[in-house]
């Protein structure tokens, strides 16, 4: 396998892992929804297994992201016009200050966890 191909597999695998976590799914849950074995999901996320276009499409639908995001052809940052982001902002406004502090700690832990993965 060529180095460029390996790098691409790893990048797609990383985005798949990120999208799965954002969807709130374990590898086992994702595998069940995708009618795959959990080790298959693990191998794909690790970049050790090639993922087909059809599989990418199924992952995107399951995780509610675009195929372009999974392949790295979409921006990594959220668009402020995204209705999901606007909904999240409205929900944040309803929280008490101590709840916002707790949420920020959780988000910080999630970002730290991503960097360790």
C-alpha positions as CSV (number, residue, x, y, z in Angstrom):
1,X,0.0,0.0,0.0
2,X,1.3,3.4,-0.9
3,X,2.0,6.0,1.8
4,X,-0.4,8.5,0.3
5,X,-3.2,5.9,0.3
6,X,-2.4,4.9,3.9
7,X,-2.6,8.6,4.9
8,X,-5.9,9.0,3.2
9,X,-7.3,5.9,4.9
10,X,-6.1,7.2,8.3
11,X,-7.7,10.7,7.6
12,X,-11.0,9.1,6.6
13,X,-10.9,6.8,9.6
14,X,-10.3,9.7,11.9
15,X,-13.2,11.6,10.5
16,X,-15.4,8.5,10.8
17,X,-14.4,8.1,14.5
18,X,-15.1,11.8,15.1
19,X,-18.5,11.6,13.4
20,X,-19.4,8.4,15.3
21,X,-18.5,10.0,18.6
22,X,-20.5,13.2,17.8
23,X,-23.5,10.9,16.9
24,X,-23.1,9.5,20.4
25,X,-22.5,5.9,19.3
26,X,-20.1,3.3,20.4
27,X,-18.3,1.2,17.7
28,X,-20.7,-1.7,18.6
29,X,-23.8,0.5,18.2
30,X,-22.5,1.8,14.9
31,X,-21.7,-1.7,13.7
32,X,-25.2,-2.8,14.5
33,X,-26.8,0.1,12.7
34,X,-24.6,-0.4,9.7
35,X,-25.0,-4.2,9.7
36,X,-21.2,-4.7,10.1
37,X,-19.1,-6.4,12.7
38,X,-17.6,-4.2,15.4
39,X,-14.0,-5.2,14.4
40,X,-14.8,-4.0,10.9
41,X,-15.7,-0.5,12.2
42,X,-12.6,-0.5,14.3
43,X,-10.4,-1.5,11.4
44,X,-11.9,1.2,9.2
45,X,-11.5,3.9,11.9
46,X,-7.9,2.9,12.4
47,X,-7.2,3.2,8.6
48,X,-6.4,-0.4,8.3
49,X,-9.3,-1.3,6.0
50,X,-10.4,0.3,2.8
51,X,-13.9,1.7,2.9
52,X,-16.0,1.6,-0.3
53,X,-18.1,4.5,-1.6
54,X,-21.2,2.6,-0.7
55,X,-20.0,2.1,2.9
56,X,-19.0,5.8,3.1
57,X,-22.5,6.7,2.1
58,X,-24.0,4.5,4.8
59,X,-21.7,5.9,7.4
60,X,-22.6,9.4,6.4
61,X,-26.3,8.7,6.6
62,X,-26.0,6.9,10.0
63,X,-23.8,9.7,11.5
64,X,-25.8,12.5,9.9
65,X,-22.8,14.0,8.2
66,X,-21.9,14.5,4.5
67,X,-19.7,12.2,2.6
68,X,-17.6,15.3,1.8
69,X,-16.9,15.8,5.5
70,X,-15.8,12.1,5.8
71,X,-13.5,12.3,2.8
72,X,-12.0,15.7,3.9
73,X,-13.6,17.6,1.0
74,X,-15.7,19.7,3.4
75,X,-14.5,22.3,5.9
76,X,-13.8,21.1,9.4
77,X,-15.5,24.0,11.1
78,X,-19.2,24.5,11.5
79,X,-21.1,27.0,9.4
80,X,-22.9,29.6,11.7
81,X,-25.9,29.2,9.4
82,X,-26.2,25.5,10.2
83,X,-29.6,25.0,11.7
84,X,-28.2,22.5,14.2
85,X,-25.7,25.1,15.5
86,X,-28.5,27.7,15.8
87,X,-30.6,25.2,17.7
88,X,-27.7,24.4,20.1
89,X,-27.2,28.2,20.7
90,X,-30.9,28.6,21.6
91,X,-30.7,25.6,24.0
92,X,-27.5,27.0,25.6
93,X,-29.4,30.3,26.3
94,X,-31.8,28.3,28.5
95,X,-29.0,26.9,30.8
96,X,-28.0,28.3,34.2
97,X,-24.5,29.7,34.5
98,X,-23.3,26.7,36.5
99,X,-24.7,24.4,33.8
100,X,-22.8,26.3,31.1
101,X,-19.6,25.9,33.2
102,X,-20.2,22.1,33.5
103,X,-20.9,21.8,29.7
104,X,-17.7,23.7,28.9
105,X,-15.7,21.3,31.1
106,X,-17.3,18.4,29.2
107,X,-16.5,19.9,25.8
108,X,-13.0,20.5,26.9
109,X,-12.6,16.9,28.0
110,X,-14.0,15.7,24.7
111,X,-11.5,17.8,22.7
112,X,-8.7,16.5,24.9
113,X,-9.9,13.0,24.4
114,X,-9.9,13.5,20.6
115,X,-6.3,14.6,20.6
116,X,-5.3,11.4,22.6
117,X,-7.2,9.0,20.4
